[in-house]
Amino acid sequence: MNTYPVRTGVKEFIELSGAIKIIDVRTPSEYERGHIPRSFNIPLFSDDERARVGTVYKQQNQISAIMEGLDIVGPKMSCLLKKGMQESGKEKKLLLYCWRGGSRSESMAWLFSNAGIDCTVLEGGYKAYRNHILSELGISRKLIVLGGLTGSGKTAILSELSILGEQVIDMEKLACHKGSAFGALGQDKQPSSEHFANLLHDELRKYNSDQRLFVEDESHNIGTVSITENFFSLMKEAPVIALMPDIKTRLPRLRTEYGVFGHDQLIESVQKISRKLGGDNTKKAVNAIMENDLDTAIEIVLKYYDKTYGYGLSQKPKEKVVYVESPSDDPQENAAKVKMLADKIEATTTAV
């Protein structure tokens, strides 16, 4: 049994998390804002309780704040211990962290150790973890950006590339948003930008940074989520393979994908880009939706998105963009084409 908790740095802490459960002892709101992936929240204080302790510290002194904290925690120590025992499992081991690796994680480690649980505390806490992952997100990688017009099946192609053995990260899945004005439809609540970075780093660490990695072409924001500046800079510098199927090829996929949603949801999404579509086009798209003519509405919206995406590609160096004029909507067929082009890009880069 540990009398005092073992302390460890971020890298080892993350490695240990593969076999030992992580406990975040911060408040529920801190946890909700962002946490280490796969961690479980057993808060020492609620949000209101932490605010009370902070007020006492500011208005009185540290000793008074400690006494206030003890008064709060005392009655619920048995409940906290039961939760810790439940989460520690047969191995009776836990990884703990708070904001800075201070009194909250140490207090919980002391409590859990009394039940024979071996506790390892993250040195520097969540703050150190954030500094670490934000730095690592900027590490140079062999990124290949899979671009393409809206409805070209990029997400399905990424899935097929993964089956072919390629390293792939679906950032839209992590962000719970498909990127367009319609991107929130059918999705779970988006994480904060802070937690998105945590999730992205957690995915990146699974892969070999010396091998190519496919990501989908995104703007700086995916819905309400912002991609960190350093990783977004890597994306902007990476070669782009852009799929350019015509509208007729894309219609069936988009009809299937969005036809399941009600008129109100679709119209609300159209209204989000009404200023960019223009009054006449917005009215035509809304009327088409109301008349169950989804194809017409999709074509109106696609013309706007196609123009916008085409302009974005034109701003990139020509040598960085490879276009795929695919007449097919078959993800397997298109994934094979993308893989072949990626091989050529890699061969050219290696030769240089």
N, C-alpha and C positions, 0 to 999 in steps of 0.2 A: 504493500500500500504506500502511495506517495504521501509523505508528510507535507512536502511542498511541491507545487506543480513543476514539471519539467517545462522549460521554455525552448522554443525553436524558431528559426527564421521562416520567411515566407515560402521559399522553395521547398524546404523539407516538409513544412506543414501541408502544402498542396500535394506532395508525393504521398504523405501519410494518409491523406483523405481518401485515397483509393481503397483503403482497407478499414479505416476507422471513421465513425460518424462524427460530423462536425456540429458543434452547438454554438449558436450565436446568442449571446446573453444580453444583447442590447435591447432597446425598447422595440415594440412592434412597428412603430413608424420608421425607425432607423432601418429595421430589417426590410420593410416594404420598399423603402427608397433604393436599397441595393444591398446585396449580401453575397457571400461566397457561395457559388453554385453547390447544391445538394446539402447545404447546411439547414439545420432545424432550429427554430427559434424557441428558446426557453428564457424569457426575459427576467432579469433580476428585478427590474422595476417596470411598471407600466409607464406610458408617456406622462401622465399626470403626476405619478410618484417621482419620476426623475426631475420633473419641473419643480416639485416641492423641495427636494433635496438641494437643487441648484439655487433656489430662492433663499433658503436658509444659509447656504454657503456665502452668498453675496451680502445678505443683510446682517449676518452674525459672524460666524467663523467656521473653520474646517471641522473642529471638534463637534460643534453643534450640528453640522451637516452629517457627520458620521453617526451621531446619536439618532438623528432623524431617519437616516437610512436603516439603522438597526431596528428602530421601532416599526418601520414599514415591512422589513424582510422577516423579522422574527415570527410573526403568526403564520407565515406561509412557507417556512423552511421545509417542513415535512412534505408539502406538495411539490416543491421544487426538487427535493431529493428523489421522490418517487418518479418524477419525470426523467431525471437523470439516470436512474437505475434502469428504467424501461428502455431508454435510448442506448445505453451502453452495451446491452446484449450480453451474451455469454462470455465474451472476452473481457468485459468490464473495463473498456477503454473509451476515452472521449477526447476529442480535440475541441478546445474552447477559444473563443475570441470575443473581445469587446471593441470599443472604438480605438483605444490606444494600448491595449494589453495591460491595463492597470487594475484598479481595485475591483471592478465588476467581475472580470474573468478570474482574478485571483480568489475572490470571495466564493464564487461558484465552484472553483477547483477545490478549495478547502472543504466546502460542504460535501461535494461528491466523493472526495478522498476518504471521508469518514464512513462511507459505505463500501470501501475497498475498490473504488474506481480509479484507475490510473489516468490522470489528466495531463494533457500537454497543451500549454497556452501559447498562442501566437505572439511572439515578440513584436511589439509595436502595433498589434491589433489590426483592425480592418483598415486603418489609415496606411499602415505599411503595405498591406496587401494591395490597396488601390495604387499606391505609388509604383509598386512592382509591376502590376499588370498594365498600367498605362504606359510604362516605359517599354515593356515587351511588345505591345501592340505596334510600336514603331520599328521593330526589327525588320530588316530587309528580307523579303520573301519573293519567291518566283511565282508571282500572281499572274493569272490569266483571267481577264474579265470577260464574262459571257454577256454580250449585249444583244440588242435586237429590238425590233418594233413591238409595241404592246400586243400581246396575244400570240407571240411567236413560240410560246411553250418553253420558255427558258428554264422554269422550275422543273418541268418534266425532263428536260434534257440534262440538267444537273444530276437528277436522280439516276438517269441512265449512265452518265459518266462515272458516277460512284460505283455502279454495278460493274463497269468496265475496269475498275481498279484505280480510278483517278481520285485524288484528294479534292474534296468538295465541301464548301460551307454555304448553306442556304441562309443568308442573312435575313431574308424576308420571314422565314420561319422563326428565327430568333426574335425578330422585332414584332411578330404577330401582325404583320401588315404587308400587303402586296405592292405598296409603293405608289399607286395612282389614287385619284380621288375616290375610287371604288374599293381601295385596298383594305379598308377596315371591315368590309362586309363578310360576315361569317367567321370573323377572327376573335380570338380571346383578347382580353385587355392587354394593351401594350405595356411592356416593362418601361421603367424610367431609362433615360439615356445612360445613366450611371450603371444600372444593372445590365443593360444591353452590352456594355463594354465588358462586364464580368463574364457574361455568357459567351461573347465572341472570343475572349481570351481562353476560356475553358475549352472551346472547340479547337482553336488554333494549336493548343498544346498537345493535342492528340496526333498532330501531323508532323512530318519531317520538313523542316524549313528549307532544306536543300533540294526538295522535289517540288514540282509545280503544283499550284493550288488554284482551283477554279472558284471564282465568286461571281455573283450576278452583278451586272452594271446597275448602280444605284446613284441617286442624287445624294447630297450630304445628309438629307433627312429622309427617313423611311417612316412616313406618317409623322408621329410626334417624337420619334427617336432620332437622335443625332449620332452619326458615326464619328468617332474620335478623329481629331485633325490628323494625327500621325498615320493612322491606318488609311484614312481617306486619301491622303497624299500618295500612299503606295498604290492605291487603286487608280488614281489619276495618271500615274507614271507607267502603269502596266499596259501591255498590249491588249487590244480589244478584238474579239471575234464577234461580229455583229450579224445576226440573222435578219434577213430582209424579205420575208414572204409578203405577197400582196394581201389586200384586205379580204378577198374571197377565201383565201386559204386559212385566214385567221378567224373568220366568222364562226364556224362551227364550235371551235374551242371556247370562244368567249360567250356564245349563246348558251352553251351547256353550263359554263362556269357561273354566269350571272343570271341566267334565266330562272334560277331557283328562288331568287329574292323578289319581294313584293314591289309593286309600283312605287310606293312611298319611299322605300329605301333607295331605289334606283334614281328616282327624281331628286331626292336629297343629295345624292352623290353628284348628279349632273349640275345641280345648283352651286356646288362648291367651286366649279370652274366656269361659271356662267359669264364672268367678266372676260375670261380668255376665249371662250367660245363665241361670244357676241350674242346680243339679244335675239336675233333671228334664229341662229343655230340652236340656242338654248330652247327656244319655244318649239322648234321643229323636233328636237330630241325628246322633250317632255311629251309632246302630243303623240309621238311615235310609241313611246312607252305606254301611254294611256290606251292606245289602240292595239296593244300587244304586238306591235311591229318592232321587235327588239333589234332586228337586223339593221333597220334604218337608223335607229338611235345609236347603235354601235358604230356604224360607218361615220356618222357625224362626229362622234367623240374621237374616233381613231384618226381622222384627218387632222385634228388638233394635235393629238399626241405624236403622230408621225412627223409632223412639221417640227415640233419642239425637239424630238429626239434626233431628227436629221440635222438640225442646227447644232445640237450639242456635239454630235460626232464630227461635224465640219470644223469645230474648234480644236480638235485634237490633231497632232502631227499625222500626216497621211501615212507615214510608215508604221504608225502604231495601230492602225485599224485594218482588219481583214474582213471583207464582206462575204456573207454566205447567201447567195441568191437561191434559196431552196423553195421549190414548188410544193414540197411535202410538209404535212403536219405530223409526220411520224417521229416521235422522240428518239426512237432507236436509230433510225436512219440519220437524223440530224446530229445525234450524239457522235456517231461514227465520223461524220464530216468534220465536226468540231475537233474531235481527237486527232484526226489526220492533219488539220491545219495547225493545231497546237504542236504536233511533232515537228512540222516544218518551221514554225516560229522558234522552237527550242533549238533545232539544228542550226538555224541561221544565227541565233544569239551565241550559241556555243562556238561556232566558226569564227565569229567576230572576236 
